[in-house]
Amino acid sequence: MTVHHLNQLLLICSLVLLVAVAAVRISSRSGLPSLLVYLGIGILMGQDGVGHIHFNSAAMTQVIGYAALVVILAEGGLGTKWKEIKPVLPAASVLALAGVAVSVGVTAAGAHYLVGLQWRQALIIGAVVSSTDAAAVFSVLRRIPLPARVAGMLEAESGFNDAPVVILVVAFSTAGPVEHWYVLLGEIALELAIGAAVGLAVGWFGSWGLRHVALPASGLYPIAVMAIAVAAYAAGALAHGSGFLAVYLASMLLGNAKLPHWPATRGFAEGLGWIAQIGMFVLLGLLVTPHELGDDVWPALVIGLVLTMLARPLSIVLCLTPFRVPWREQTLMSWAGLRGAVPIILATIPMVNGVVGSRRVFNIVFVLVVVYTLIQGPTLPWLARLLRLGDDTEAADLGIESAPLERLRGHLLSVDIPDGSRMHGVEVNELRLPPGAAVTLVVREGTSFVPLPTTVLRRGDELLVVTTDPVRDAAERRLRAVAQGGKLADWLGSGGEER
């Protein structure tokens, strides 16, 4: 490749990224998941579109898709709050395992008896579409004010169920007879156990190291966090475990460890997540051949109907009823089983392995994902309002960024007071920070000043709080408690809670 060709490639990539970034705004206003916009860009650039780019490498798509999924799961794990998923972790785990089994069986039976697919093809489709897509769930649900329990359960499920589904798809796509079900169950349990152990170990050691070692530049923290998350995937995969589960658990530990310069790290991870989604969806759009989809539209609609109206609701009822989840939450979760790029990427596995009819499987999955994402995504907010599951009253989370002061054995906390914070109207002395912590500066409407004990805090203020190392965590807990409960946080029982 010459320098001229490289310059042309860079220009094309930058234009695609600019168009895709503009599409984010369009999708957020219209309520449509960005998946559809990016797939559309890829189709327009493909051989049936205006770009006439011929791309048919399923193997390359699979490799790039796996790499993008690692980044997306890392970003999702970093944004998952442990306090929200801890109460629902058992239910989400059962849903990610037993729920997937129910969904695979029911969907495969529908594909075999209603569409006429061979059992191997039917099982592959059933496994592929039984995974809720992490990218779709993270991007759509975080724009909908759902109760913490529902949102936490859906996010945890989408982070956990990729691992067993990948194992099933690989097993069904191998040459020769499919292994006995008990062998698959044992393999799934072993890989999940190894992946969980590796992810928790890497996440714990990584967060411990970042909290105790002051890096020379703040810009190194986001890079280090993402490097640790990717290392968790690689270590889990090399240990013959689930790398996807490892990266999600490691990222979740990192995201809840109160690392230095956390807002910058969070923004960096979100940016990488968007780039991964854009690249993955555009590549999938390039891989599909639209003129070949005509014969597979009807089978995709039938299988999608079985999945959406029977398999998903049945798995929700069977898995969540023992946990006494109310029927309204079960109804919403049945409809919130969003599919995205992950099923399409998994559909490339049988293509790479040369399974008979794998191209048709890919086309059916592609049509199914596009059609039902178009239906489910925009209607989720409407259904949440209909079921009265909106949660608009929750106070906005307090943004706290920490910068370690290594030589002084202290920390400088930068605290932004958002619009919904109950810290508005609280005097500085009413914060009642622990000894060893003090508000040293307030920035208000572009002007900074040293506050008095009677200074009243307002929405939009930025506080600089200096703490010694031993009381750093206590000071942050106290700030979050006041942000949630106001000046009466102690009397409301939130004075010492971690929020």
C-alpha positions in Angstrom: 0.0 0.0 0.0 1.4 3.4 -1.0 1.3 6.6 1.0 -1.3 7.9 -1.4 -3.6 4.9 -0.9 -3.1 5.2 2.9 -4.1 8.9 2.8 -7.2 7.9 0.8 -8.1 5.2 3.3 -7.6 7.6 6.3 -9.9 10.1 4.6 -12.6 7.6 4.0 -12.4 6.3 7.6 -12.6 9.8 9.0 -15.6 10.7 6.8 -17.4 7.5 7.9 -16.7 8.3 11.6 -18.0 11.8 11.2 -21.1 10.6 9.5 -21.6 7.9 12.2 -21.1 10.5 15.0 -23.7 12.7 13.4 -26.0 9.6 13.2 -25.7 9.3 17.0 -27.6 12.6 17.3 -30.2 11.4 14.8 -30.8 8.1 16.5 -31.0 9.7 20.0 -33.7 12.2 18.8 -35.7 9.6 16.8 -35.5 6.9 19.5 -34.1 4.4 17.0 -31.0 2.4 18.2 -27.8 3.5 16.5 -27.3 -0.1 15.3 -29.7 0.5 12.4 -28.0 3.7 11.3 -24.5 2.2 11.3 -25.7 -1.0 9.5 -27.3 1.3 6.9 -24.0 3.1 6.4 -22.3 -0.2 5.8 -24.9 -1.4 3.4 -24.7 1.9 1.5 -21.0 1.4 1.2 -21.3 -2.2 0.2 -21.6 -3.9 -3.2 -25.3 -3.2 -3.5 -24.9 0.4 -2.4 -23.3 3.5 -3.8 -19.8 2.6 -2.5 -19.6 -0.8 -4.4 -17.2 -2.2 -1.9 -16.9 -5.9 -2.2 -16.3 -7.5 1.2 -17.0 -11.1 2.0 -14.5 -12.2 4.7 -16.5 -13.7 7.5 -13.3 -14.7 9.3 -12.1 -11.0 9.4 -15.5 -9.9 10.5 -15.5 -12.4 13.3 -12.1 -11.4 14.6 -12.9 -7.6 14.4 -16.3 -8.3 15.9 -14.8 -10.2 18.9 -12.3 -7.3 19.5 -15.1 -4.8 19.4 -17.3 -6.8 21.7 -14.4 -6.9 24.2 -14.3 -3.1 24.2 -18.1 -2.8 24.5 -18.3 -5.3 27.4 -15.5 -3.4 29.1 -17.3 -0.1 28.7 -20.5 -1.6 29.9 -18.8 -3.2 33.0 -17.1 0.1 33.9 -20.5 1.8 33.9 -22.3 -0.9 35.9 -23.0 0.1 39.5 -22.4 -2.8 41.9 -25.1 -1.4 44.3 -27.7 -1.8 41.6 -26.9 -5.3 40.4 -25.9 -6.8 43.7 -29.5 -7.5 44.8 -30.5 -9.0 41.5 -27.3 -10.9 40.8 -28.8 -14.4 41.5 -31.8 -13.7 39.3 -29.7 -12.3 36.5 -27.3 -15.3 36.7 -30.2 -17.8 36.4 -31.7 -15.8 33.5 -28.3 -15.8 31.7 -28.0 -19.6 32.1 -31.3 -21.3 32.4 -33.0 -18.6 30.4 -30.7 -19.1 27.5 -31.3 -22.8 27.6 -35.1 -22.3 27.4 -34.8 -19.7 24.7 -32.5 -21.9 22.6 -34.8 -24.9 22.8 -38.1 -23.0 22.0 -36.6 -21.0 19.2 -34.8 -24.0 17.6 -38.1 -26.0 17.7 -39.9 -23.1 16.0 -37.2 -22.8 13.4 -37.3 -26.6 12.7 -41.1 -27.2 12.7 -42.4 -23.9 11.3 -39.6 -22.9 8.9 -38.3 -26.4 8.0 -34.6 -25.8 8.9 -32.5 -28.8 9.7 -31.9 -29.4 13.4 -28.2 -28.2 13.3 -29.2 -24.9 11.6 -32.2 -24.5 13.9 -30.0 -25.0 17.0 -27.4 -22.5 15.7 -30.1 -19.9 15.1 -31.7 -20.6 18.5 -28.3 -20.1 20.2 -27.3 -17.1 18.2 -30.4 -15.1 18.9 -30.8 -16.1 22.5 -28.1 -13.7 23.6 -29.3 -10.2 24.5 -26.9 -7.7 23.0 -24.7 -5.8 25.5 -24.2 -2.8 23.2 -27.9 -2.5 22.4 -28.9 -2.9 26.1 -26.3 -0.4 27.4 -27.1 2.3 24.8 -30.9 2.0 24.9 -31.7 1.2 28.6 -29.5 4.0 30.0 -31.7 6.5 28.2 -34.8 5.2 29.8 -35.4 6.0 33.5 -36.2 2.5 34.8 -36.1 1.3 38.4 -32.6 0.4 39.5 -33.6 -3.3 39.9 -34.9 -3.7 36.4 -32.0 -1.8 34.8 -29.5 -3.7 36.8 -31.0 -7.1 36.0 -31.1 -6.4 32.3 -27.5 -5.0 32.2 -26.1 -8.0 34.2 -28.0 -10.5 32.0 -26.6 -8.9 28.9 -23.1 -9.0 30.3 -23.3 -12.6 31.5 -25.2 -14.4 28.7 -22.7 -13.8 25.9 -20.4 -16.5 27.4 -22.7 -19.5 27.4 -24.1 -18.6 24.0 -20.6 -18.4 22.4 -19.9 -21.9 23.8 -23.2 -23.3 22.4 -22.7 -21.7 18.9 -19.2 -23.1 18.6 -20.4 -26.5 19.7 -23.3 -26.6 17.3 -21.0 -25.3 14.5 -18.3 -28.0 14.8 -18.1 -30.8 12.3 -19.6 -34.2 13.3 -22.4 -34.9 15.7 -23.3 -32.4 18.4 -22.0 -33.5 21.9 -24.4 -34.7 24.5 -26.2 -32.0 26.5 -24.5 -33.0 29.8 -21.1 -32.6 28.2 -22.1 -29.1 27.0 -23.4 -28.2 30.4 -20.1 -29.3 32.0 -18.0 -27.4 29.5 -20.1 -24.2 30.0 -19.9 -24.5 33.8 -16.1 -25.0 33.7 -15.5 -22.1 31.2 -17.7 -19.7 33.2 -16.0 -20.6 36.5 -12.5 -20.1 35.0 -13.6 -16.8 33.3 -15.2 -15.5 36.5 -12.1 -16.4 38.6 -9.7 -14.7 36.1 -11.9 -11.7 35.8 -12.3 -11.1 39.5 -8.6 -11.6 40.1 -7.4 -9.3 37.3 -10.0 -6.7 38.3 -9.0 -6.7 42.0 -5.3 -6.6 41.4 -5.7 -3.9 38.7 -7.8 -1.7 40.9 -5.5 -2.1 43.8 -2.5 -1.2 41.7 -4.2 1.9 40.2 -5.3 3.1 43.6 -1.8 2.8 45.2 0.5 3.9 42.3 0.3 7.5 41.1 0.9 7.6 37.4 3.0 10.5 36.0 0.1 11.8 33.8 -3.7 11.8 34.3 -4.1 10.7 30.6 -2.4 7.3 31.5 -5.2 6.2 33.8 -7.9 5.6 31.1 -5.3 3.7 29.0 -4.3 1.6 32.0 -7.9 0.8 32.9 -8.7 -0.4 29.3 -5.4 -2.3 29.1 -6.3 -4.2 32.4 -9.8 -5.0 31.0 -8.4 -6.3 27.7 -5.8 -8.3 29.7 -8.6 -9.9 31.6 -10.2 -11.1 28.4 -6.9 -12.5 27.0 -6.0 -14.2 30.3 -9.4 -15.8 30.6 -9.3 -17.0 27.0 -5.8 -18.4 27.3 -6.9 -20.2 30.5 -9.6 -21.9 28.4 -12.3 -20.0 30.2 -14.8 -17.4 29.1 -12.9 -14.3 28.2 -16.1 -12.3 27.7 -17.2 -13.0 31.3 -13.7 -12.2 32.5 -13.6 -8.8 30.9 -17.0 -7.8 32.1 -16.3 -8.8 35.7 -12.9 -7.2 35.7 -14.3 -4.0 34.3 -17.1 -3.9 36.8 -14.6 -4.2 39.7 -12.6 -1.4 38.1 -15.7 0.8 37.6 -16.7 0.5 41.3 -13.2 1.0 42.8 -13.2 4.8 43.0 -10.1 5.1 40.8 -8.3 8.4 40.3 -9.5 10.6 37.4 -12.6 8.5 37.0 -14.7 10.9 34.9 -11.9 11.1 32.4 -11.5 7.3 32.3 -15.3 6.9 31.9 -15.4 9.3 29.0 -12.4 7.6 27.3 -14.1 4.2 27.7 -17.4 5.6 26.2 -15.5 7.0 23.3 -13.8 3.7 22.6 -17.2 1.9 23.0 -18.7 4.2 20.4 -15.8 3.6 18.0 -16.1 -0.2 18.5 -19.9 -0.1 17.8 -19.5 2.0 14.7 -16.8 -0.1 13.2 -18.5 -3.3 14.1 -21.9 -2.3 12.7 -20.5 -0.8 9.5 -18.4 -3.9 8.9 -21.5 -6.1 9.3 -23.3 -3.9 6.9 -20.5 -4.4 4.4 -20.7 -8.2 4.8 -24.4 -8.6 4.1 -25.6 -8.8 0.5 -29.1 -7.1 0.4 -30.3 -8.7 -2.8 -29.8 -12.2 -1.2 -32.2 -11.4 1.7 -35.5 -11.6 -0.1 -36.1 -15.4 0.4 -35.1 -15.2 4.0 -37.4 -12.4 5.2 -40.4 -14.6 5.9 -38.4 -17.2 7.9 -36.8 -14.4 9.9 -40.1 -12.9 10.8 -41.5 -16.3 11.9 -38.5 -17.2 14.0 -38.4 -13.7 15.4 -42.0 -13.9 16.4 -41.4 -17.2 18.2 -38.4 -15.7 20.0 -40.1 -12.5 21.0 -43.6 -13.7 21.8 -42.9 -17.2 23.2 -39.3 -18.0 23.9 -38.2 -14.8 25.7 -41.4 -14.4 27.8 -41.3 -18.1 28.8 -37.7 -17.9 29.9 -38.5 -14.8 31.9 -41.5 -16.3 33.7 -39.7 -19.6 34.5 -36.5 -17.9 35.7 -37.8 -14.9 37.6 -41.1 -16.1 39.1 -39.1 -18.0 41.9 -37.5 -14.6 42.8 -40.9 -13.0 43.1 -40.3 -10.4 40.4 -43.6 -8.5 39.8 -45.5 -9.3 36.6 -45.1 -5.7 35.3 -41.3 -6.0 35.5 -41.4 -9.4 33.9 -43.5 -8.0 31.1 -41.0 -5.2 30.4 -38.0 -7.5 30.6 -39.7 -9.9 28.1 -39.9 -7.0 25.6 -36.5 -5.6 26.5 -34.6 -8.7 25.2 -32.8 -6.5 22.7 -30.7 -8.1 19.9 -27.9 -6.2 18.1 -24.6 -6.8 16.5 -23.6 -9.7 18.8 -26.0 -12.2 17.2 -24.9 -11.2 13.7 -21.2 -11.7 14.7 -22.0 -15.1 16.2 -23.7 -16.0 13.0 -20.3 -15.7 11.2 -19.0 -18.7 13.3 -20.8 -21.4 11.3 -19.8 -19.5 8.1 -16.1 -19.7 9.1 -16.5 -23.4 10.0 -18.2 -24.2 6.7 -21.5 -25.5 8.1 -24.0 -26.3 5.4 -26.6 -23.6 5.0 -24.6 -21.1 7.1 -25.1 -18.3 4.7 -28.8 -18.6 5.0 -28.5 -18.7 8.8 -26.5 -15.4 8.6 -29.2 -13.8 6.4 -32.0 -14.9 8.6 -30.3 -13.6 11.7 -29.5 -10.3 10.0 -33.1 -9.7 9.0 -34.4 -10.8 12.3 -32.1 -8.4 14.3 -32.9 -5.4 12.0 -36.7 -5.9 12.0 -37.2 -6.6 15.7 -34.7 -4.0 16.8 -36.7 -1.5 14.8 -39.8 -2.6 16.6 -38.6 -3.1 20.1 -36.1 -0.3 20.6 -38.5 2.7 20.0 -41.4 1.1 21.8 -39.5 0.4 25.1 -40.1 3.9 26.6 -43.8 3.7 25.7 -44.1 0.3 27.3 -42.3 1.4 30.5 -44.7 4.3 30.8 -47.7 2.1 30.2 -46.5 -0.3 32.9 -45.7 2.7 35.2 -42.2 1.6 35.6 -40.6 5.0 34.9 -38.3 6.3 37.6 -37.9 10.0 37.0 -37.6 11.0 40.7 -34.2 9.5 41.4 -31.6 12.1 42.3 -28.8 12.6 39.8 -25.5 10.9 40.7 -22.7 13.1 42.0 -19.7 13.4 39.7 -16.5 13.1 41.8 -13.0 13.0 40.2 -10.0 12.1 42.3 -6.4 13.1 41.7 -3.8 11.5 44.0 -1.3 13.8 45.8 1.4 11.2 46.2 4.0 13.2 48.1 1.5 14.8 50.4 -0.3 11.4 51.0 -3.6 13.0 50.1 -6.2 13.4 47.4 -7.8 16.3 45.6 -11.5 15.6 44.9 -13.2 17.6 42.1 -17.0 17.5 42.8 -19.5 18.7 40.3 -23.0 19.4 41.6 -25.6 18.3 38.9 -29.1 19.7 38.5 -30.9 16.9 40.4 -28.5 16.9 43.4 -30.0 17.6 46.9 -26.6 19.3 47.8 -28.2 22.4 46.3 -29.0 24.8 49.2 -26.6 23.1 51.7 -24.1 25.2 53.5 -20.4 24.1 53.5 -20.4 23.5 57.3 -23.5 21.3 56.8 -21.6 18.9 54.7 -20.0 17.7 58.0 -16.9 16.2 56.3 -14.7 14.0 58.4 -11.6 15.5 60.1 -8.9 15.6 57.5 -11.1 16.8 54.7 -12.1 20.3 53.7 -13.7 22.3 50.9 -10.9 24.6 49.8 -12.3 26.2 46.6 -15.7 26.7 44.9 -16.0 27.5 41.2 -19.3 29.2 40.3 -20.2 30.5 36.9 -16.6 30.8 35.9 -15.5 32.5 39.1 -13.5 30.8 41.9 -13.5 31.7 45.5 -12.5 30.3 48.9 -15.8 29.4 50.7 -16.8 30.3 54.2 -18.4 27.8 56.5 -21.8 29.5 55.8 -21.4 29.5 52.0 -24.5 28.0 50.3 -23.8 25.6 47.6 -25.7 25.7 44.3 -26.5 23.6 41.3 -23.6 23.8 38.8 -21.0 24.5 41.4 -17.7 22.7 41.3 -16.0 22.0 44.6 -12.3 21.2 45.2 -12.0 19.1 48.4 -8.7 18.2 49.8 -8.5 15.0 51.9 -5.8 13.0 53.7 -5.4 9.5 52.5 -7.0 7.7 55.5 -10.3 9.7 55.2 -10.6 9.8 51.4 -13.3 7.1 51.1 -15.2 8.5 54.1 -15.3 12.0 52.6 -16.6 10.7 49.3 -19.3 8.6 51.0 -20.3 11.7 53.0 -20.5 13.8 49.8 -22.6 11.3 48.0 -24.9 10.9 51.1 -25.6 14.6 51.1 -26.1 14.7 47.4 -28.8 12.0 47.8 -30.4 13.0 51.1 -29.6 16.7 51.5 -28.6 18.3 54.8 -30.7 15.8 56.7 -28.7 12.8 55.4 -27.7 11.6 58.9 -31.3 11.6 60.2 -32.5 9.9 57.1 -30.1 7.0 57.6 -27.8 7.8 54.6 -24.9 9.5 56.4 -22.6 6.6 56.1 -23.8 4.7 53.2 -21.8 4.2 50.1 -23.6 5.6 47.1 
